[in-house]
């Protein structure tokens, strides 16, 4: 599979990102090549599974006037109208897209979802953080293809913008999961106990999100 090695002096740990086109290996600038190769080999089974899933062709939204868009657990009908200017607006259960005939409708819809995710995910995370009594040092959106969220040892939390398609209950579960990492940067029993304390219905929501993940990652 094609890959790209990205080194950064800011990064402190090794990591992998899998897209439909390549595998990206993230490494601190000082990491020896042999250590990177060893790390990738240890992850090879996960890489094969994830690569196979990512290579499945995603549906094309560009010309499907009968298409649908998921937003906060609801299904919005996609209404595409020819226009000289671009405008995307929600009208009840319809997402109306005004755009030129040659516009990439999929990109316009993703941009609309991402813009709403920026505000909405930050709001849900802040809401739970106040309950927790701990706040992340930084928040940003993620465009990861296989992860819903991440938290670094420095308290930086990222949530995948695609979560805006899911019901609020699933968004809150992922937010609780990442906030719990501010205390336990692992997946130990103490970590899961902390998640449950923040979000008592965590186990059921975790199962529900796993079932929905394949569909939500198609956007």
ChimeraX commands (.cxc) that place a marker at each C-alpha (Angstrom):
marker #1 position 0.00,0.00,0.00 radius 0.5
marker #1 position 1.29,3.53,-0.74 radius 0.5
marker #1 position 2.57,5.43,2.25 radius 0.5
marker #1 position 3.95,8.81,3.24 radius 0.5
marker #1 position 6.29,9.43,6.16 radius 0.5
marker #1 position 5.69,12.74,7.92 radius 0.5
marker #1 position 8.22,13.91,10.49 radius 0.5
marker #1 position 7.63,16.80,12.87 radius 0.5
marker #1 position 9.70,18.37,15.62 radius 0.5
marker #1 position 6.44,19.06,17.49 radius 0.5
marker #1 position 5.32,15.44,17.56 radius 0.5
marker #1 position 6.27,13.25,20.54 radius 0.5
marker #1 position 4.82,9.84,19.59 radius 0.5
marker #1 position 4.49,7.60,16.54 radius 0.5
marker #1 position 1.10,7.37,14.85 radius 0.5
marker #1 position -0.71,6.19,11.73 radius 0.5
marker #1 position -3.45,7.71,9.59 radius 0.5
marker #1 position -5.16,5.65,6.88 radius 0.5
marker #1 position -6.97,7.32,3.98 radius 0.5
marker #1 position -8.49,5.87,0.81 radius 0.5
marker #1 position -5.30,6.82,-1.07 radius 0.5
marker #1 position -2.40,6.14,1.28 radius 0.5
marker #1 position -1.09,5.39,4.74 radius 0.5
marker #1 position 0.49,8.31,6.56 radius 0.5
marker #1 position 3.14,7.56,9.15 radius 0.5
marker #1 position 3.60,10.34,11.69 radius 0.5
marker #1 position 6.86,10.44,13.64 radius 0.5
marker #1 position 8.95,12.82,15.75 radius 0.5
marker #1 position 11.79,14.27,13.71 radius 0.5
marker #1 position 14.41,12.49,15.82 radius 0.5
marker #1 position 12.96,8.93,15.56 radius 0.5
marker #1 position 15.33,6.42,13.86 radius 0.5
marker #1 position 14.03,4.76,10.69 radius 0.5
marker #1 position 14.44,1.30,12.23 radius 0.5
marker #1 position 12.16,2.22,15.14 radius 0.5
marker #1 position 9.53,3.54,12.72 radius 0.5
marker #1 position 9.66,0.33,10.65 radius 0.5
marker #1 position 9.30,-1.79,13.79 radius 0.5
marker #1 position 6.28,0.24,14.88 radius 0.5
marker #1 position 4.60,-0.16,11.48 radius 0.5
marker #1 position 5.23,-3.91,11.45 radius 0.5
marker #1 position 3.56,-4.25,14.86 radius 0.5
marker #1 position 0.50,-2.50,13.43 radius 0.5
marker #1 position 0.40,-4.47,10.17 radius 0.5
marker #1 position -2.76,-6.50,10.91 radius 0.5
marker #1 position -4.70,-3.37,11.88 radius 0.5
marker #1 position -3.31,-1.60,8.80 radius 0.5
marker #1 position -4.48,-4.36,6.44 radius 0.5
marker #1 position -8.00,-4.35,7.87 radius 0.5
marker #1 position -8.29,-0.57,7.85 radius 0.5
marker #1 position -6.78,-0.20,4.38 radius 0.5
marker #1 position -9.24,-2.76,2.98 radius 0.5
marker #1 position -12.16,-0.87,4.52 radius 0.5
marker #1 position -10.94,2.50,3.26 radius 0.5
marker #1 position -10.50,1.19,-0.29 radius 0.5
marker #1 position -14.20,0.51,-0.58 radius 0.5
marker #1 position -15.48,3.16,-2.95 radius 0.5
marker #1 position -17.42,5.97,-1.31 radius 0.5
marker #1 position -20.73,7.02,-2.81 radius 0.5
marker #1 position -20.63,10.05,-5.10 radius 0.5
marker #1 position -22.93,12.86,-3.95 radius 0.5
marker #1 position -22.29,15.22,-6.85 radius 0.5
marker #1 position -25.35,14.54,-9.00 radius 0.5
marker #1 position -27.74,12.62,-6.77 radius 0.5
marker #1 position -30.78,14.88,-6.47 radius 0.5
marker #1 position -32.52,12.17,-4.48 radius 0.5
marker #1 position -29.56,12.00,-2.09 radius 0.5
marker #1 position -29.68,12.32,1.66 radius 0.5
marker #1 position -27.56,14.00,4.29 radius 0.5
marker #1 position -27.28,12.92,7.92 radius 0.5
marker #1 position -27.32,15.67,10.52 radius 0.5
marker #1 position -27.62,15.16,14.30 radius 0.5
marker #1 position -29.25,11.77,13.81 radius 0.5
marker #1 position -31.80,13.07,11.32 radius 0.5
marker #1 position -31.98,12.48,7.59 radius 0.5
marker #1 position -32.14,15.60,5.43 radius 0.5
marker #1 position -33.25,15.36,1.81 radius 0.5
marker #1 position -30.65,16.87,-0.54 radius 0.5
marker #1 position -32.24,19.45,-2.83 radius 0.5
marker #1 position -29.79,20.68,-5.50 radius 0.5
marker #1 position -30.68,23.79,-7.52 radius 0.5
marker #1 position -28.71,25.36,-10.35 radius 0.5
marker #1 position -27.37,28.80,-9.51 radius 0.5
marker #1 position -24.55,31.17,-10.42 radius 0.5
marker #1 position -23.71,31.50,-6.72 radius 0.5
marker #1 position -23.09,28.92,-4.00 radius 0.5
marker #1 position -25.37,28.79,-1.00 radius 0.5
marker #1 position -26.15,25.90,1.33 radius 0.5
marker #1 position -29.06,26.23,3.75 radius 0.5
marker #1 position -31.16,23.91,5.83 radius 0.5
marker #1 position -34.92,24.19,5.51 radius 0.5
marker #1 position -36.51,21.80,8.02 radius 0.5
marker #1 position -35.76,18.28,6.81 radius 0.5
marker #1 position -34.19,19.50,3.56 radius 0.5
marker #1 position -30.67,20.68,2.83 radius 0.5
marker #1 position -30.91,23.02,-0.15 radius 0.5
marker #1 position -27.77,23.53,-2.21 radius 0.5
marker #1 position -27.64,26.36,-4.75 radius 0.5
marker #1 position -24.57,25.87,-6.96 radius 0.5
marker #1 position -23.28,26.02,-10.56 radius 0.5
marker #1 position -23.93,22.89,-12.65 radius 0.5
marker #1 position -20.27,21.82,-12.51 radius 0.5
marker #1 position -19.92,22.28,-8.73 radius 0.5
marker #1 position -18.72,19.46,-6.48 radius 0.5
marker #1 position -21.84,19.03,-4.37 radius 0.5
marker #1 position -20.16,16.52,-2.07 radius 0.5
marker #1 position -17.49,19.07,-1.12 radius 0.5
marker #1 position -20.12,21.75,-0.49 radius 0.5
marker #1 position -22.12,19.45,1.77 radius 0.5
marker #1 position -19.01,18.39,3.69 radius 0.5
marker #1 position -18.05,22.04,4.17 radius 0.5
marker #1 position -21.54,22.79,5.52 radius 0.5
marker #1 position -21.35,19.87,7.95 radius 0.5
marker #1 position -17.83,20.81,9.06 radius 0.5
marker #1 position -18.83,24.42,9.75 radius 0.5
marker #1 position -21.66,23.26,12.00 radius 0.5
marker #1 position -19.44,20.70,13.66 radius 0.5
marker #1 position -16.97,23.39,14.72 radius 0.5
marker #1 position -19.55,25.13,16.90 radius 0.5
marker #1 position -21.66,22.17,17.95 radius 0.5
marker #1 position -18.87,19.79,19.00 radius 0.5
marker #1 position -17.10,22.56,20.92 radius 0.5
marker #1 position -20.35,23.29,22.75 radius 0.5
marker #1 position -20.99,19.64,23.73 radius 0.5
marker #1 position -17.38,19.18,24.84 radius 0.5
marker #1 position -17.45,22.37,26.96 radius 0.5
marker #1 position -20.76,21.31,28.50 radius 0.5
marker #1 position -19.32,17.99,29.70 radius 0.5
marker #1 position -16.02,19.61,30.70 radius 0.5
marker #1 position -17.86,21.88,33.15 radius 0.5
marker #1 position -19.53,18.84,34.68 radius 0.5
marker #1 position -16.15,17.08,34.86 radius 0.5
marker #1 position -14.34,20.04,36.37 radius 0.5
marker #1 position -11.52,19.72,33.84 radius 0.5
marker #1 position -11.09,21.40,30.48 radius 0.5
marker #1 position -8.87,20.54,27.51 radius 0.5
marker #1 position -5.98,22.90,26.91 radius 0.5
marker #1 position -6.96,23.06,23.24 radius 0.5
marker #1 position -9.82,21.88,21.03 radius 0.5
marker #1 position -9.85,21.31,17.28 radius 0.5
marker #1 position -11.74,19.32,14.69 radius 0.5
marker #1 position -10.25,16.15,13.23 radius 0.5
marker #1 position -10.57,14.77,9.70 radius 0.5
marker #1 position -9.31,11.30,10.67 radius 0.5
marker #1 position -10.62,8.39,8.63 radius 0.5
marker #1 position -10.71,5.82,11.43 radius 0.5
marker #1 position -10.93,7.64,14.79 radius 0.5
marker #1 position -13.73,9.64,16.37 radius 0.5
marker #1 position -11.51,11.54,18.76 radius 0.5
marker #1 position -8.09,11.88,20.33 radius 0.5
marker #1 position -6.47,13.39,23.40 radius 0.5
marker #1 position -2.76,14.09,23.83 radius 0.5
marker #1 position -0.73,14.09,27.04 radius 0.5
marker #1 position -0.80,17.88,26.83 radius 0.5
marker #1 position -4.60,17.89,27.03 radius 0.5
marker #1 position -5.27,18.70,23.37 radius 0.5
marker #1 position -8.59,17.15,22.32 radius 0.5
marker #1 position -9.72,16.65,18.75 radius 0.5
marker #1 position -13.18,15.44,17.69 radius 0.5
marker #1 position -13.99,14.19,14.21 radius 0.5
marker #1 position -16.24,16.62,12.32 radius 0.5
marker #1 position -18.24,13.67,10.95 radius 0.5
marker #1 position -19.73,13.22,14.42 radius 0.5
marker #1 position -22.12,16.05,13.55 radius 0.5
marker #1 position -24.06,13.46,11.55 radius 0.5
marker #1 position -24.74,11.42,14.70 radius 0.5
marker #1 position -27.35,11.98,17.44 radius 0.5
marker #1 position -26.28,14.22,20.32 radius 0.5
marker #1 position -26.09,11.18,22.62 radius 0.5
marker #1 position -23.25,9.69,20.54 radius 0.5
marker #1 position -21.45,13.04,20.33 radius 0.5
marker #1 position -21.60,13.31,24.12 radius 0.5
marker #1 position -20.24,9.78,24.52 radius 0.5
marker #1 position -17.17,10.56,22.37 radius 0.5
marker #1 position -16.66,13.86,24.22 radius 0.5
marker #1 position -16.82,12.02,27.57 radius 0.5
marker #1 position -14.37,9.40,26.27 radius 0.5
marker #1 position -11.77,12.01,25.32 radius 0.5
marker #1 position -12.28,14.07,28.49 radius 0.5
marker #1 position -11.64,10.96,30.58 radius 0.5
marker #1 position -8.24,10.73,28.87 radius 0.5
marker #1 position -7.28,13.97,30.63 radius 0.5
marker #1 position -7.02,11.84,33.76 radius 0.5
marker #1 position -6.19,8.38,32.37 radius 0.5
marker #1 position -4.26,8.40,29.09 radius 0.5
marker #1 position -5.00,4.70,28.49 radius 0.5
marker #1 position -7.96,2.31,28.31 radius 0.5
marker #1 position -7.59,0.77,31.73 radius 0.5
marker #1 position -10.54,-0.18,33.99 radius 0.5
marker #1 position -10.02,3.16,35.80 radius 0.5
marker #1 position -10.41,4.98,32.50 radius 0.5
marker #1 position -13.69,3.23,31.65 radius 0.5
marker #1 position -14.96,3.91,35.17 radius 0.5
marker #1 position -14.24,7.60,34.59 radius 0.5
marker #1 position -16.11,7.53,31.26 radius 0.5
marker #1 position -19.09,5.88,32.97 radius 0.5
marker #1 position -19.05,8.53,35.70 radius 0.5
marker #1 position -19.18,11.25,33.06 radius 0.5
marker #1 position -21.68,9.46,30.83 radius 0.5
marker #1 position -23.54,6.59,32.55 radius 0.5
marker #1 position -24.94,5.19,29.28 radius 0.5
marker #1 position -21.46,4.95,27.74 radius 0.5
marker #1 position -21.45,1.19,27.04 radius 0.5
marker #1 position -24.67,1.27,25.03 radius 0.5
marker #1 position -23.60,4.37,23.11 radius 0.5
marker #1 position -20.20,2.84,22.34 radius 0.5
marker #1 position -21.93,-0.16,20.76 radius 0.5
marker #1 position -24.30,2.08,18.82 radius 0.5
marker #1 position -21.47,4.21,17.46 radius 0.5
marker #1 position -19.55,1.15,16.31 radius 0.5
marker #1 position -22.58,-0.01,14.33 radius 0.5
marker #1 position -22.97,3.40,12.69 radius 0.5
marker #1 position -19.29,4.09,12.02 radius 0.5
marker #1 position -19.08,2.54,8.54 radius 0.5
marker #1 position -21.95,4.71,7.31 radius 0.5
marker #1 position -20.80,7.92,9.01 radius 0.5
marker #1 position -17.26,7.62,7.65 radius 0.5
marker #1 position -18.55,7.47,4.06 radius 0.5
marker #1 position -18.91,11.26,3.93 radius 0.5
marker link #1:1,2 radius 0.2
marker link #1:2,3 radius 0.2
marker link #1:3,4 radius 0.2
marker link #1:4,5 radius 0.2
marker link #1:5,6 radius 0.2
marker link #1:6,7 radius 0.2
marker link #1:7,8 radius 0.2
marker link #1:8,9 radius 0.2
marker link #1:9,10 radius 0.2
marker link #1:10,11 radius 0.2
marker link #1:11,12 radius 0.2
marker link #1:12,13 radius 0.2
marker link #1:13,14 radius 0.2
marker link #1:14,15 radius 0.2
marker link #1:15,16 radius 0.2
marker link #1:16,17 radius 0.2
marker link #1:17,18 radius 0.2
marker link #1:18,19 radius 0.2
marker link #1:19,20 radius 0.2
marker link #1:20,21 radius 0.2
marker link #1:21,22 radius 0.2
marker link #1:22,23 radius 0.2
marker link #1:23,24 radius 0.2
marker link #1:24,25 radius 0.2
marker link #1:25,26 radius 0.2
marker link #1:26,27 radius 0.2
marker link #1:27,28 radius 0.2
marker link #1:28,29 radius 0.2
marker link #1:29,30 radius 0.2
marker link #1:30,31 radius 0.2
marker link #1:31,32 radius 0.2
marker link #1:32,33 radius 0.2
marker link #1:33,34 radius 0.2
marker link #1:34,35 radius 0.2
marker link #1:35,36 radius 0.2
marker link #1:36,37 radius 0.2
marker link #1:37,38 radius 0.2
marker link #1:38,39 radius 0.2
marker link #1:39,40 radius 0.2
marker link #1:40,41 radius 0.2
marker link #1:41,42 radius 0.2
marker link #1:42,43 radius 0.2
marker link #1:43,44 radius 0.2
marker link #1:44,45 radius 0.2
marker link #1:45,46 radius 0.2
marker link #1:46,47 radius 0.2
marker link #1:47,48 radius 0.2
marker link #1:48,49 radius 0.2
marker link #1:49,50 radius 0.2
marker link #1:50,51 radius 0.2
marker link #1:51,52 radius 0.2
marker link #1:52,53 radius 0.2
marker link #1:53,54 radius 0.2
marker link #1:54,55 radius 0.2
marker link #1:55,56 radius 0.2
marker link #1:56,57 radius 0.2
marker link #1:57,58 radius 0.2
marker link #1:58,59 radius 0.2
marker link #1:59,60 radius 0.2
marker link #1:60,61 radius 0.2
marker link #1:61,62 radius 0.2
marker link #1:62,63 radius 0.2
marker link #1:63,64 radius 0.2
marker link #1:64,65 radius 0.2
marker link #1:65,66 radius 0.2
marker link #1:66,67 radius 0.2
marker link #1:67,68 radius 0.2
marker link #1:68,69 radius 0.2
marker link #1:69,70 radius 0.2
marker link #1:70,71 radius 0.2
marker link #1:71,72 radius 0.2
marker link #1:72,73 radius 0.2
marker link #1:73,74 radius 0.2
marker link #1:74,75 radius 0.2
marker link #1:75,76 radius 0.2
marker link #1:76,77 radius 0.2
marker link #1:77,78 radius 0.2
marker link #1:78,79 radius 0.2
marker link #1:79,80 radius 0.2
marker link #1:80,81 radius 0.2
marker link #1:81,82 radius 0.2
marker link #1:82,83 radius 0.2
marker link #1:83,84 radius 0.2
marker link #1:84,85 radius 0.2
marker link #1:85,86 radius 0.2
marker link #1:86,87 radius 0.2
marker link #1:87,88 radius 0.2
marker link #1:88,89 radius 0.2
marker link #1:89,90 radius 0.2
marker link #1:90,91 radius 0.2
marker link #1:91,92 radius 0.2
marker link #1:92,93 radius 0.2
marker link #1:93,94 radius 0.2
marker link #1:94,95 radius 0.2
marker link #1:95,96 radius 0.2
marker link #1:96,97 radius 0.2
marker link #1:97,98 radius 0.2
marker link #1:98,99 radius 0.2
marker link #1:99,100 radius 0.2
marker link #1:100,101 radius 0.2
marker link #1:101,102 radius 0.2
marker link #1:102,103 radius 0.2
marker link #1:103,104 radius 0.2
marker link #1:104,105 radius 0.2
marker link #1:105,106 radius 0.2
marker link #1:106,107 radius 0.2
marker link #1:107,108 radius 0.2
marker link #1:108,109 radius 0.2
marker link #1:109,110 radius 0.2
marker link #1:110,111 radius 0.2
marker link #1:111,112 radius 0.2
marker link #1:112,113 radius 0.2
marker link #1:113,114 radius 0.2
marker link #1:114,115 radius 0.2
marker link #1:115,116 radius 0.2
marker link #1:116,117 radius 0.2
marker link #1:117,118 radius 0.2
marker link #1:118,119 radius 0.2
marker link #1:119,120 radius 0.2
marker link #1:120,121 radius 0.2
marker link #1:121,122 radius 0.2
marker link #1:122,123 radius 0.2
marker link #1:123,124 radius 0.2
marker link #1:124,125 radius 0.2
marker link #1:125,126 radius 0.2
marker link #1:126,127 radius 0.2
marker link #1:127,128 radius 0.2
marker link #1:128,129 radius 0.2
marker link #1:129,130 radius 0.2
marker link #1:130,131 radius 0.2
marker link #1:131,132 radius 0.2
marker link #1:132,133 radius 0.2
marker link #1:133,134 radius 0.2
marker link #1:134,135 radius 0.2
marker link #1:135,136 radius 0.2
marker link #1:136,137 radius 0.2
marker link #1:137,138 radius 0.2
marker link #1:138,139 radius 0.2
marker link #1:139,140 radius 0.2
marker link #1:140,141 radius 0.2
marker link #1:141,142 radius 0.2
marker link #1:142,143 radius 0.2
marker link #1:143,144 radius 0.2
marker link #1:144,145 radius 0.2
marker link #1:145,146 radius 0.2
marker link #1:146,147 radius 0.2
marker link #1:147,148 radius 0.2
marker link #1:148,149 radius 0.2
marker link #1:149,150 radius 0.2
marker link #1:150,151 radius 0.2
marker link #1:151,152 radius 0.2
marker link #1:152,153 radius 0.2
marker link #1:153,154 radius 0.2
marker link #1:154,155 radius 0.2
marker link #1:155,156 radius 0.2
marker link #1:156,157 radius 0.2
marker link #1:157,158 radius 0.2
marker link #1:158,159 radius 0.2
marker link #1:159,160 radius 0.2
marker link #1:160,161 radius 0.2
marker link #1:161,162 radius 0.2
marker link #1:162,163 radius 0.2
marker link #1:163,164 radius 0.2
marker link #1:164,165 radius 0.2
marker link #1:165,166 radius 0.2
marker link #1:166,167 radius 0.2
marker link #1:167,168 radius 0.2
marker link #1:168,169 radius 0.2
marker link #1:169,170 radius 0.2
marker link #1:170,171 radius 0.2
marker link #1:171,172 radius 0.2
marker link #1:172,173 radius 0.2
marker link #1:173,174 radius 0.2
marker link #1:174,175 radius 0.2
marker link #1:175,176 radius 0.2
marker link #1:176,177 radius 0.2
marker link #1:177,178 radius 0.2
marker link #1:178,179 radius 0.2
marker link #1:179,180 radius 0.2
marker link #1:180,181 radius 0.2
marker link #1:181,182 radius 0.2
marker link #1:182,183 radius 0.2
marker link #1:183,184 radius 0.2
marker link #1:184,185 radius 0.2
marker link #1:185,186 radius 0.2
marker link #1:186,187 radius 0.2
marker link #1:187,188 radius 0.2
marker link #1:188,189 radius 0.2
marker link #1:189,190 radius 0.2
marker link #1:190,191 radius 0.2
marker link #1:191,192 radius 0.2
marker link #1:192,193 radius 0.2
marker link #1:193,194 radius 0.2
marker link #1:194,195 radius 0.2
marker link #1:195,196 radius 0.2
marker link #1:196,197 radius 0.2
marker link #1:197,198 radius 0.2
marker link #1:198,199 radius 0.2
marker link #1:199,200 radius 0.2
marker link #1:200,201 radius 0.2
marker link #1:201,202 radius 0.2
marker link #1:202,203 radius 0.2
marker link #1:203,204 radius 0.2
marker link #1:204,205 radius 0.2
marker link #1:205,206 radius 0.2
marker link #1:206,207 radius 0.2
marker link #1:207,208 radius 0.2
marker link #1:208,209 radius 0.2
marker link #1:209,210 radius 0.2
marker link #1:210,211 radius 0.2
marker link #1:211,212 radius 0.2
marker link #1:212,213 radius 0.2
marker link #1:213,214 radius 0.2
marker link #1:214,215 radius 0.2
marker link #1:215,216 radius 0.2
marker link #1:216,217 radius 0.2
marker link #1:217,218 radius 0.2
marker link #1:218,219 radius 0.2
view
